[in-house]
Amino acid sequence: MLSPTYTIRYSEESIEDLTAIAKHYAEISTALKDKLKVAILKTEVDLLRNPFAFSKVSFKDFRRIIIKNFPYKILYRVENNEILVFAILHQARSKKVISKRLKK
């Protein structure tokens, strides 16, 4: 039996998160920004393969995946065959901040 095909959809807030993160790394070094881009693409591949393989967070049906080699996590939920990304936050962010973002 074939496994379902998933697509990823980023919320407006998560795009703003990613833009701010990329801008921060670009100010440090173009090479570091490029490494971030590659890490994000690899994370997307992992998500598309099996979005249910990653840890649940303590809020509804949300899950998180860590971006390798960077201190950020992607918070998402799977609905039907869509992976809905709600936030890309630093790993040190408090659960209170995360809950507030995911309630929107």
HUPEFEN-V979020 format. One record per pair of residues at least 6 apart in sequence whose C-alpha atoms are under 8 Angstrom apart, sorted by sequence separation. I is the first residue (numbers start at 1). J is the second residue. D is the distance in Angstrom with one decimal. If there is no record, write none. Layout:
i | j | d
I | J | D
I | J | D
//
This chain:
i | j | d
26 | 32 | 6.8
56 | 62 | 5.8
57 | 63 | 5.3
66 | 72 | 6.1
67 | 73 | 5.7
77 | 83 | 5.9
78 | 84 | 6.1
25 | 32 | 5.9
26 | 33 | 5.0
56 | 63 | 4.1
57 | 64 | 6.7
66 | 73 | 4.3
67 | 74 | 7.3
76 | 83 | 6.5
77 | 84 | 5.3
25 | 33 | 5.1
55 | 63 | 5.4
56 | 64 | 6.4
65 | 73 | 5.5
66 | 74 | 6.4
76 | 84 | 5.3
77 | 85 | 6.7
54 | 63 | 6.4
55 | 64 | 5.7
64 | 73 | 6.2
65 | 74 | 5.3
76 | 85 | 4.3
77 | 86 | 7.8
23 | 33 | 7.9
54 | 64 | 6.2
55 | 65 | 7.1
64 | 74 | 5.4
65 | 75 | 6.9
75 | 85 | 6.0
76 | 86 | 5.5
22 | 33 | 5.9
25 | 36 | 7.9
52 | 63 | 8.0
54 | 65 | 6.0
64 | 75 | 4.6
74 | 85 | 6.9
75 | 86 | 5.8
76 | 87 | 7.2
63 | 75 | 5.7
64 | 76 | 6.2
74 | 86 | 7.8
75 | 87 | 5.2
62 | 75 | 6.6
63 | 76 | 5.4
74 | 87 | 5.9
75 | 88 | 6.2
22 | 36 | 7.3
62 | 76 | 5.5
63 | 77 | 6.1
74 | 88 | 4.5
75 | 89 | 7.9
87 | 101 | 7.3
62 | 77 | 4.7
73 | 88 | 5.6
74 | 89 | 6.7
86 | 101 | 7.8
87 | 102 | 7.8
61 | 77 | 6.1
62 | 78 | 7.8
72 | 88 | 6.6
73 | 89 | 5.5
86 | 102 | 6.8
61 | 78 | 7.9
72 | 89 | 5.4
73 | 90 | 6.3
47 | 65 | 8.0
72 | 90 | 4.3
73 | 91 | 6.0
71 | 90 | 5.7
72 | 91 | 5.2
71 | 91 | 5.6
43 | 65 | 7.7
43 | 66 | 7.9
43 | 67 | 6.1
43 | 68 | 7.5
40 | 67 | 6.5
51 | 78 | 7.3
39 | 67 | 6.3
39 | 68 | 6.2
39 | 69 | 7.5
51 | 83 | 7.4
36 | 70 | 7.5
8 | 44 | 7.8
47 | 83 | 8.0
8 | 48 | 7.6
59 | 99 | 6.8
7 | 48 | 7.0
6 | 48 | 5.8
5 | 48 | 7.6
59 | 102 | 7.8
17 | 87 | 6.9
18 | 88 | 6.5
14 | 85 | 6.6
17 | 88 | 5.7
14 | 86 | 5.5
17 | 89 | 7.1
9 | 82 | 6.9
11 | 84 | 7.2
13 | 86 | 6.9
14 | 87 | 4.4
7 | 81 | 6.5
8 | 82 | 5.8
9 | 83 | 6.1
10 | 84 | 6.0
11 | 85 | 6.0
13 | 87 | 6.5
14 | 88 | 5.6
6 | 81 | 4.7
7 | 82 | 5.0
8 | 83 | 4.6
9 | 84 | 5.0
10 | 85 | 4.8
11 | 86 | 5.5
5 | 81 | 6.5
6 | 82 | 5.4
7 | 83 | 6.0
8 | 84 | 6.1
9 | 85 | 6.1
10 | 86 | 6.6
11 | 87 | 7.6
4 | 81 | 6.9
6 | 83 | 6.7
8 | 85 | 7.2
//
